[in-house]
Amino acid sequence: MSGTQMRRWAQQLLSGKDNSTPDLARHAWLLANLAIIGTAAAATFKGLPVSLTELAGALGIANTSGAVATKLKETTEPDVPTPPADGAPQ
């Protein structure tokens, strides 16, 4: 995957339906997941035990709340612009 494709993928992941408006719920979801995984990785690096049950529970809570937050705010997102029927530029 090239740098341009990676940037486009990240933009689509973290933006709303129109792929240009930043989506706070998706950013919070990503940060929560990175914090949980980073904490588990740091504990493992220091030689501390990591409970897989607690890790799975934390990731489940973060992903469920992220999905619910994204779904709840779906109605406030701007719609994707539709091209004109005659094919003329907007």
N, C-alpha and C positions, 0 to 999 in steps of 0.2 A: 504494500500500500504506500503510495507516494505521500509527500507532505501535504499536497493540495487535497487529495482524497481524505486524508486523516482530518484535516481542518474542516472539511465539508461534513464529514461524519460527526465530529464533535458539535458543530453548529446545529445539525439536525437533531442530535440527541438532547441538546440543552435549550432548544427554542420551541416556540409554540407551533400551532398548525401552519403558520405562514413561513416557517423556517427562517425568520429574521428577528422576531421579537424575543428577547431573553425571557426565559421562564423561571421565576424564582423557585417554584416548587421543584423543578427538575435540578436546579443548582443545589438546593438543600438536600435532595435525595443523593446526589453524587457526593457531596461533602460528608454526609452521614456515613455512607458506605466506606469512603476513604478513611474516615476517622476510626471506624470499627476495625477495618482490616489493618490499618496502620498500628493501632494499639495492640492487636494480636501479634503482628509481626515484631513489634518492639519487645513484647514480653517473651516471645520465642527467642529472639536474638540475645536477650539477657539471661536466657536459661530458665525462665519461669514457666510453670505449667500453664497451658491454655485449655480451658474446658471447651470441648467442641460443642457440647450441648448449649452452653451459654453463648458461644460465638454464633451458632446457628439461630438461636433465639433472638439475639441482637440484630442479626442481618434480616431475619424475618420481620421483625418489628419495623426496622428502617425501610425495607422495601414495601411492606404493606402500607405504611403511613405515606410513603412517597407516591405510591399508586393512587391512594385515596385522595391525597391533596391535588394531584394532577387532574384526576377525574372531576373533583369538586369545582375546580377553577376553569374547566373546559369551556363553559359558556361565556367566560369573559375574554377568551383569546380571540384575536382578530382572525377572520376567515382568510383562506387562501384566495388571492385575487384571481378572478376568472377572465380568460381572454375574451375579447369582443367576438360576437358571432360572425361578423363580416371579415375577420382576419386582419383588420387594420391595427396598427400599433396604438397603444393607449396613450 
